[in-house]
Amino acid sequence: MPEKDFRKYKLISKRYRIIKKIASGGMADIFLGDDLKLNRKVAVKILSANYAGDRNFVARFKSEAQILARLNHPNIVQVYDWGEFNGSYFICMEYVEGESLKEIIEKKGPLPPETIANYAIQISSALLTAHKNNLIHRDIKPQNILVTPEEKVKVTDFGIAKSLTTDVTKTLNIMGTAHYISPEQAKGEVLDHRTDIYS
């Protein structure tokens, strides 16, 4: 994001003061911010200007906020707020200090079996809650798993999560990341909770 675009995000909804960018993606940028009302650090996800005028992307962005707000679990990043400002859209979330599992693997290489088991148990617990709420994540990958210094795992980025109770899982549009999606997801077939387990 160009510097001139970053400056316009310094204060959002007169409540969230932007400190710095901490991550970028194809659909949105994520910033570290201060919640001036509750005096706490937050992560603010802002939909890219390239997509702010696209109703489908805005609907998906709003859906992510609503999905995360429903999932109250210690291993799922919590959503605090969402809204629109100056033609942009944002989600205010729990700020997780730590690294993504991808970053950890790149720095340390293969992880000890006990560490893998610890992470897997926490991820499975988070996904169980999502699946009990009839939701599938559809993009489980190391980049979307955050790990704190205390080795607490947080699953994030439910941007393409879908409900198992609607027809939205029945699509030929292939979503997800190629290296981690299940065969049925790659083929654009009907999905259920097993696609997350495969990933």
N, C-alpha and C positions, 0 to 999 in steps of 0.2 A: 504494500500500500504506500503510495507516495506520501511524503512528509506533509504536504498541504492537506491531504485527506485525513491524516492522523490528527492534525490540530483541531479539526472540527468535532472530534470525539472527546475533547478534554473533559467535558461535563455532560452527562446524559441524564435527562429528566430531572435536572436540578438535584440529583441525589448521588450519582455514581461518578466519581472523579477518576479519570483514566490515568494510569501511571506509565505503563509501557506495554508494547505488544509482546506476547509470550508464545504465540503459535499462529500459524497461517495454514489455511486449507483452500481447496478449490472453491468452496461455497461461502466461507466465512473466515474472519480473523478473530483471534481471542486475545483479550487484553487483561492485564492485572489492573484491578481498580480498588478504590476505597468506597465503601458504602458510608456516606456521610451521615446518614440517619441512624444507623446501628453501630457505627464505628468498628467496622470489620473489613478484612480483605475479601474481595470477591473476584471471580473470573467473569468477564463480560464478553459474550460472543456476539459479534456484529456481522450481520449478513452483508456480503460483498455488494458494492454499489452496482456491479454488473447484473445482479440478480434481484435487486430491490424492486424493480419494476415488473418482474415476472410473477404473475399470480400463483403459478404452480410452485415456484421456489419459496415464495412467502408462505404459502400454505404448508409446505413441508417444514419450514423453519418454525412456524407456530405449532405444528404438530409435535415437533421435538420437545418444545417447552411443556406442552400439555402432557405428553407421555412421561417425561421425567418427573413432573409434579405429582403424578400418580404413584410413582415407584419410591416408596419410603423404605430405604434399605441402606445399612451402613456401608455396603460395598458398591453403591451406585451414587454417582455425583448428584447432589441435590440441586434443584432449581428453586430460586427465590422469587424471581420476577421475570416478566417479559413485556415488551412494549414497542412502540414506534416513536421515533423522534426525527424531525427534520427530513422526512422521507427515507429514513433508515430503520432497520428493525434490530432489536437486541434481545438476548437472553442473559439474565444475571444468574450466575451459578456459584455453588460452593467452590472456593479456591483450594486446590489440592497442592500442597508443597511436595515436590518429589520429581520423579522422572517417569517417562513412559516405559513400558516393558521393552519396547523396541530399543530405546536408548540404553537401557541396562544390558541387554543382550549384546549390543554393539560394543559396549565398553568392556564387559566381563567375559563374553563368549558363553559357552555352554554353562548352564546353571546347575548347582548341586541338586540331586533328586529330592531332598527334603524341602528345598526352596521351591522347586517346581510344584511339589505336592501342596505346599502352603498356598501358593498363588492359585492353583487349580481349584482348591476347596472354596476359596473366597469368590472366584469368578463363577463357579457353579452355583453358589448360594445366591449371587446377584441374578444370574440367569433364571434360576428357579422362581424367584419372585416375579421377574418379568413374564415368564411363561404362565405362571398362575394368574397373571393379569391379562392373559391372552395376547401377549405381545412377543414378537420375535425381533431381535436386534438387527440381524442380517449383515452386520459388518464387524464381527468380532475379529480383532487382529491386535498384535502387540502395540500398535500406535494408539489404540483406543483403551488400553489398560494402563492406568496410572498407579504408581507405587510410591508410598510415602517412605521417609527414612526409617519409620518403625515397621516397614513391610506390610502396611495395610493397603489392600488393593481397592481401587475405585474404577468401575466400568463407566465409560463416558461415550459421548457421540452417538446418541440414538436418532441421528438425523434421518436415517432411512428405515427406522423401525416401523413395523406394520402390525396391524391388528389381525389376529387369527380368526376373528368373527366376521370379517368383511371380505369382499372380493378383491381387495387391493393386493393380496398376496398372489393372486392369480393373474400374472402379467408376463408379457414377453420382454419387458424392459429389464435387462440384467443389471441389478444393483450389487454393490459390494466390491471387495478388492480381490482381484484375480487369484492371488496366491492362497487365499484362505476360504473362498466360497465353496460350498458343497456342490457336487455334480448336478443335482437338481436345480440349484440356484443358477449355475452356469448355463443350463439349458432353458432357463426361463419357465420352469415348471412350478406347480403348486408347492408352496413351502409350509413347513410346520416347525415346531421347536427343535427338531433334530438337526436343522441346518446350522443353528448356533452351536450345538454340541460338536458337530463335525469341525467347525471353524476352530 
